[in-house]
Amino acid sequence: MSDAKRAECLRGKGVTKIFGMGDKKTVAVDHVDFDFREGEIISIVGESGSGKTTLSKMLLGLISVSEGQIYFQGQPRDIKGGKKKREYWKNIQAIFQDPFSSYNMFNKIDSVLLDCINMRGGKHLPYEEKFKLMSEACSFVNLEFKELTNKYPFELSGGQMQRLMIARIFLLKPKILLADEPTSMIDACSRSTILDMLLKLRDEINMTVIFITHDIGLAYYISDQVYIMEHGKFVEHGAAEECIIHPKAAYTKRLINDVPKIYEEWDLSTV
């Protein structure tokens, strides 16, 4: 489907985040514009300190916008007050880099999944129906709910915890998923599996997936659109093929050149 036919889900105009005041002021995100469409896979690529995680927190509504405006489904986003924020979070969810800090370790896995069902309006369903939903969600990510019930998150491996995060998304079915380095703490084999799960989920419910990553190779592999971020600004954006195969910005070219190629001698002079 062409971009023109995809419905707008998130758009930003002049979005800025400033921390501190006066001489101690830091502009973490500097007047960025973006346009994310339904069912797209978007990657926001940049090194540590580029502002990409700060932007992701603004998109989630976890921190306020200093200047500019975020639009959700074509309307200025209004998340003032707890009720409006909870309603917004039904539509946008996140998977974070560190699965160990993504859970309350004192809540059992059953409780984690039941909270998702309740959030989607299933609070009064009979337990048999809830059990079926939880089993389906775990099966989607190659986990057995019967083996997880009554366990705590800390009893799982990092890879299992990441897959459980995707099971949550399967139950919540948000319109937008924000994935902040979701595969950086797991092995290469599990990484591929988790990416495949996210792409399958996108196809099933037409969900927009926004990857926050420093990995330009990953961005090229999975994305429809890529935004390259340096010092709080987007220095380049467009179709993944165009941005990465035919980069224009010097920063994009450097990110690409910094990716080691196994068939070339590695230049470590800049390390």
Contacts in CASP RR format, 6 or more apart in sequence:
PFRMAT RR
TARGET T0000
AUTHOR 0000-0000-0000
METHOD contacts of the structure
MODEL  1
MSDAKRAECLRGKGVTKIFGMGDKKTVAVDHVDFDFREGEIISIVGESGS
GKTTLSKMLLGLISVSEGQIYFQGQPRDIKGGKKKREYWKNIQAIFQDPF
SSYNMFNKIDSVLLDCINMRGGKHLPYEEKFKLMSEACSFVNLEFKELTN
KYPFELSGGQMQRLMIARIFLLKPKILLADEPTSMIDACSRSTILDMLLK
LRDEINMTVIFITHDIGLAYYISDQVYIMEHGKFVEHGAAEECIIHPKAA
YTKRLINDVPKIYEEWDLSTV
3 37 0 8 1.000
3 40 0 8 1.000
6 37 0 8 1.000
6 38 0 8 1.000
6 39 0 8 1.000
6 40 0 8 1.000
7 37 0 8 1.000
7 38 0 8 1.000
7 73 0 8 1.000
8 35 0 8 1.000
8 36 0 8 1.000
8 37 0 8 1.000
8 38 0 8 1.000
8 71 0 8 1.000
8 73 0 8 1.000
8 74 0 8 1.000
9 36 0 8 1.000
9 37 0 8 1.000
9 38 0 8 1.000
9 39 0 8 1.000
9 72 0 8 1.000
9 73 0 8 1.000
9 175 0 8 1.000
9 176 0 8 1.000
9 208 0 8 1.000
10 34 0 8 1.000
10 36 0 8 1.000
10 59 0 8 1.000
10 70 0 8 1.000
10 71 0 8 1.000
10 72 0 8 1.000
10 92 0 8 1.000
10 176 0 8 1.000
10 208 0 8 1.000
10 210 0 8 1.000
11 34 0 8 1.000
11 35 0 8 1.000
11 36 0 8 1.000
11 70 0 8 1.000
11 71 0 8 1.000
11 74 0 8 1.000
12 32 0 8 1.000
12 33 0 8 1.000
12 34 0 8 1.000
12 35 0 8 1.000
12 68 0 8 1.000
12 69 0 8 1.000
12 70 0 8 1.000
12 71 0 8 1.000
13 33 0 8 1.000
13 68 0 8 1.000
13 69 0 8 1.000
13 71 0 8 1.000
14 31 0 8 1.000
14 32 0 8 1.000
14 33 0 8 1.000
14 67 0 8 1.000
14 68 0 8 1.000
14 69 0 8 1.000
15 29 0 8 1.000
15 31 0 8 1.000
15 32 0 8 1.000
15 33 0 8 1.000
15 34 0 8 1.000
15 55 0 8 1.000
15 58 0 8 1.000
15 65 0 8 1.000
15 67 0 8 1.000
15 68 0 8 1.000
15 69 0 8 1.000
15 70 0 8 1.000
16 27 0 8 1.000
16 29 0 8 1.000
16 30 0 8 1.000
16 31 0 8 1.000
16 32 0 8 1.000
16 65 0 8 1.000
16 66 0 8 1.000
16 67 0 8 1.000
16 68 0 8 1.000
17 27 0 8 1.000
17 28 0 8 1.000
17 29 0 8 1.000
17 54 0 8 1.000
17 55 0 8 1.000
17 58 0 8 1.000
17 63 0 8 1.000
17 65 0 8 1.000
17 66 0 8 1.000
18 25 0 8 1.000
18 26 0 8 1.000
18 27 0 8 1.000
18 28 0 8 1.000
18 66 0 8 1.000
18 67 0 8 1.000
19 25 0 8 1.000
19 26 0 8 1.000
19 28 0 8 1.000
20 26 0 8 1.000
27 232 0 8 1.000
28 51 0 8 1.000
28 54 0 8 1.000
28 232 0 8 1.000
29 51 0 8 1.000
29 54 0 8 1.000
29 55 0 8 1.000
29 58 0 8 1.000
29 232 0 8 1.000
30 231 0 8 1.000
30 232 0 8 1.000
30 233 0 8 1.000
31 67 0 8 1.000
31 68 0 8 1.000
31 233 0 8 1.000
32 55 0 8 1.000
32 229 0 8 1.000
32 232 0 8 1.000
32 233 0 8 1.000
32 234 0 8 1.000
33 234 0 8 1.000
34 227 0 8 1.000
34 234 0 8 1.000
34 237 0 8 1.000
36 42 0 8 1.000
36 176 0 8 1.000
36 208 0 8 1.000
36 210 0 8 1.000
36 225 0 8 1.000
37 208 0 8 1.000
38 175 0 8 1.000
38 206 0 8 1.000
38 208 0 8 1.000
39 202 0 8 1.000
39 206 0 8 1.000
39 207 0 8 1.000
39 208 0 8 1.000
39 209 0 8 1.000
40 208 0 8 1.000
40 209 0 8 1.000
40 224 0 8 1.000
40 225 0 8 1.000
41 199 0 8 1.000
41 202 0 8 1.000
41 208 0 8 1.000
41 209 0 8 1.000
41 211 0 8 1.000
41 222 0 8 1.000
41 223 0 8 1.000
41 224 0 8 1.000
41 225 0 8 1.000
42 208 0 8 1.000
42 209 0 8 1.000
42 210 0 8 1.000
42 211 0 8 1.000
42 223 0 8 1.000
42 224 0 8 1.000
42 225 0 8 1.000
42 226 0 8 1.000
42 227 0 8 1.000
43 210 0 8 1.000
43 211 0 8 1.000
43 212 0 8 1.000
43 213 0 8 1.000
43 218 0 8 1.000
43 219 0 8 1.000
43 222 0 8 1.000
43 223 0 8 1.000
43 225 0 8 1.000
43 226 0 8 1.000
43 227 0 8 1.000
43 240 0 8 1.000
44 52 0 8 1.000
44 55 0 8 1.000
44 56 0 8 1.000
44 210 0 8 1.000
44 211 0 8 1.000
44 212 0 8 1.000
44 213 0 8 1.000
44 227 0 8 1.000
44 229 0 8 1.000
45 52 0 8 1.000
45 213 0 8 1.000
45 214 0 8 1.000
45 215 0 8 1.000
45 216 0 8 1.000
45 219 0 8 1.000
45 226 0 8 1.000
45 227 0 8 1.000
45 228 0 8 1.000
45 229 0 8 1.000
45 255 0 8 1.000
46 52 0 8 1.000
46 213 0 8 1.000
46 214 0 8 1.000
46 228 0 8 1.000
46 229 0 8 1.000
46 230 0 8 1.000
46 255 0 8 1.000
47 214 0 8 1.000
47 230 0 8 1.000
47 255 0 8 1.000
48 214 0 8 1.000
50 229 0 8 1.000
50 230 0 8 1.000
50 231 0 8 1.000
50 232 0 8 1.000
51 229 0 8 1.000
51 232 0 8 1.000
52 212 0 8 1.000
52 229 0 8 1.000
53 180 0 8 1.000
53 212 0 8 1.000
54 63 0 8 1.000
55 212 0 8 1.000
55 229 0 8 1.000
55 232 0 8 1.000
56 94 0 8 1.000
56 178 0 8 1.000
56 180 0 8 1.000
56 210 0 8 1.000
56 212 0 8 1.000
57 63 0 8 1.000
58 64 0 8 1.000
58 65 0 8 1.000
58 70 0 8 1.000
59 70 0 8 1.000
59 92 0 8 1.000
59 178 0 8 1.000
59 210 0 8 1.000
60 89 0 8 1.000
60 92 0 8 1.000
60 94 0 8 1.000
60 178 0 8 1.000
61 79 0 8 1.000
61 85 0 8 1.000
61 88 0 8 1.000
69 76 0 8 1.000
69 77 0 8 1.000
70 76 0 8 1.000
70 77 0 8 1.000
71 77 0 8 1.000
72 88 0 8 1.000
72 91 0 8 1.000
77 88 0 8 1.000
78 84 0 8 1.000
79 85 0 8 1.000
79 88 0 8 1.000
90 119 0 8 1.000
90 120 0 8 1.000
90 172 0 8 1.000
90 174 0 8 1.000
91 174 0 8 1.000
91 175 0 8 1.000
91 176 0 8 1.000
92 174 0 8 1.000
92 175 0 8 1.000
92 176 0 8 1.000
92 177 0 8 1.000
92 178 0 8 1.000
93 168 0 8 1.000
93 169 0 8 1.000
93 172 0 8 1.000
93 174 0 8 1.000
93 176 0 8 1.000
93 177 0 8 1.000
93 178 0 8 1.000
94 177 0 8 1.000
94 178 0 8 1.000
94 179 0 8 1.000
94 180 0 8 1.000
95 102 0 8 1.000
95 162 0 8 1.000
95 165 0 8 1.000
95 166 0 8 1.000
95 169 0 8 1.000
95 177 0 8 1.000
95 178 0 8 1.000
95 179 0 8 1.000
95 180 0 8 1.000
95 182 0 8 1.000
96 102 0 8 1.000
96 165 0 8 1.000
96 180 0 8 1.000
96 181 0 8 1.000
96 182 0 8 1.000
97 180 0 8 1.000
97 181 0 8 1.000
97 182 0 8 1.000
97 184 0 8 1.000
97 185 0 8 1.000
98 185 0 8 1.000
99 158 0 8 1.000
99 159 0 8 1.000
99 161 0 8 1.000
99 162 0 8 1.000
99 164 0 8 1.000
99 165 0 8 1.000
99 185 0 8 1.000
100 154 0 8 1.000
100 158 0 8 1.000
100 161 0 8 1.000
102 161 0 8 1.000
102 165 0 8 1.000
103 112 0 8 1.000
103 153 0 8 1.000
103 161 0 8 1.000
105 152 0 8 1.000
105 153 0 8 1.000
105 154 0 8 1.000
106 152 0 8 1.000
107 152 0 8 1.000
107 153 0 8 1.000
108 149 0 8 1.000
108 150 0 8 1.000
108 151 0 8 1.000
108 152 0 8 1.000
109 148 0 8 1.000
109 149 0 8 1.000
109 150 0 8 1.000
109 151 0 8 1.000
109 152 0 8 1.000
109 153 0 8 1.000
109 156 0 8 1.000
109 164 0 8 1.000
110 134 0 8 1.000
110 148 0 8 1.000
110 149 0 8 1.000
110 150 0 8 1.000
112 153 0 8 1.000
112 164 0 8 1.000
112 168 0 8 1.000
113 134 0 8 1.000
113 137 0 8 1.000
113 138 0 8 1.000
113 145 0 8 1.000
113 167 0 8 1.000
113 168 0 8 1.000
113 171 0 8 1.000
114 130 0 8 1.000
114 134 0 8 1.000
116 137 0 8 1.000
116 168 0 8 1.000
116 171 0 8 1.000
116 172 0 8 1.000
117 123 0 8 1.000
117 125 0 8 1.000
117 130 0 8 1.000
117 133 0 8 1.000
117 134 0 8 1.000
117 171 0 8 1.000
119 172 0 8 1.000
120 171 0 8 1.000
120 172 0 8 1.000
120 173 0 8 1.000
122 130 0 8 1.000
125 133 0 8 1.000
131 145 0 8 1.000
133 171 0 8 1.000
134 145 0 8 1.000
134 171 0 8 1.000
135 145 0 8 1.000
135 146 0 8 1.000
136 170 0 8 1.000
137 145 0 8 1.000
137 167 0 8 1.000
137 168 0 8 1.000
137 170 0 8 1.000
137 171 0 8 1.000
138 144 0 8 1.000
138 145 0 8 1.000
138 148 0 8 1.000
138 164 0 8 1.000
138 167 0 8 1.000
139 145 0 8 1.000
140 166 0 8 1.000
140 167 0 8 1.000
140 170 0 8 1.000
140 197 0 8 1.000
140 201 0 8 1.000
141 163 0 8 1.000
141 164 0 8 1.000
141 166 0 8 1.000
141 167 0 8 1.000
141 170 0 8 1.000
141 197 0 8 1.000
142 163 0 8 1.000
142 193 0 8 1.000
143 160 0 8 1.000
143 163 0 8 1.000
143 164 0 8 1.000
143 167 0 8 1.000
148 156 0 8 1.000
148 164 0 8 1.000
153 161 0 8 1.000
153 164 0 8 1.000
156 164 0 8 1.000
158 185 0 8 1.000
158 186 0 8 1.000
159 186 0 8 1.000
159 190 0 8 1.000
159 194 0 8 1.000
162 182 0 8 1.000
162 183 0 8 1.000
162 185 0 8 1.000
162 186 0 8 1.000
162 190 0 8 1.000
162 194 0 8 1.000
163 193 0 8 1.000
163 194 0 8 1.000
163 197 0 8 1.000
165 182 0 8 1.000
166 194 0 8 1.000
166 197 0 8 1.000
166 198 0 8 1.000
166 201 0 8 1.000
169 177 0 8 1.000
169 201 0 8 1.000
170 201 0 8 1.000
173 205 0 8 1.000
173 207 0 8 1.000
174 207 0 8 1.000
175 207 0 8 1.000
175 208 0 8 1.000
176 207 0 8 1.000
176 208 0 8 1.000
176 209 0 8 1.000
176 210 0 8 1.000
177 198 0 8 1.000
177 201 0 8 1.000
177 202 0 8 1.000
177 207 0 8 1.000
177 208 0 8 1.000
177 209 0 8 1.000
177 210 0 8 1.000
178 210 0 8 1.000
178 212 0 8 1.000
179 198 0 8 1.000
179 209 0 8 1.000
179 210 0 8 1.000
179 211 0 8 1.000
179 212 0 8 1.000
180 212 0 8 1.000
181 212 0 8 1.000
181 213 0 8 1.000
181 214 0 8 1.000
182 194 0 8 1.000
182 198 0 8 1.000
182 211 0 8 1.000
183 190 0 8 1.000
183 191 0 8 1.000
183 194 0 8 1.000
183 195 0 8 1.000
183 218 0 8 1.000
186 194 0 8 1.000
195 218 0 8 1.000
195 222 0 8 1.000
198 209 0 8 1.000
199 209 0 8 1.000
199 222 0 8 1.000
201 207 0 8 1.000
202 208 0 8 1.000
202 209 0 8 1.000
211 218 0 8 1.000
211 219 0 8 1.000
211 222 0 8 1.000
211 223 0 8 1.000
213 219 0 8 1.000
216 244 0 8 1.000
216 252 0 8 1.000
216 255 0 8 1.000
216 256 0 8 1.000
216 259 0 8 1.000
217 244 0 8 1.000
217 259 0 8 1.000
219 226 0 8 1.000
219 240 0 8 1.000
219 244 0 8 1.000
220 226 0 8 1.000
220 240 0 8 1.000
220 241 0 8 1.000
220 244 0 8 1.000
223 240 0 8 1.000
224 239 0 8 1.000
224 240 0 8 1.000
225 237 0 8 1.000
225 238 0 8 1.000
225 239 0 8 1.000
225 240 0 8 1.000
226 236 0 8 1.000
226 237 0 8 1.000
226 238 0 8 1.000
226 239 0 8 1.000
226 240 0 8 1.000
226 243 0 8 1.000
226 244 0 8 1.000
227 234 0 8 1.000
227 236 0 8 1.000
227 237 0 8 1.000
227 238 0 8 1.000
228 234 0 8 1.000
228 235 0 8 1.000
228 236 0 8 1.000
228 237 0 8 1.000
228 243 0 8 1.000
228 249 0 8 1.000
228 251 0 8 1.000
228 252 0 8 1.000
228 255 0 8 1.000
229 235 0 8 1.000
230 249 0 8 1.000
230 251 0 8 1.000
235 249 0 8 1.000
235 251 0 8 1.000
235 252 0 8 1.000
236 243 0 8 1.000
236 247 0 8 1.000
236 248 0 8 1.000
236 249 0 8 1.000
236 251 0 8 1.000
236 252 0 8 1.000
237 243 0 8 1.000
243 252 0 8 1.000
244 252 0 8 1.000
244 256 0 8 1.000
247 253 0 8 1.000
247 256 0 8 1.000
260 266 0 8 1.000
END
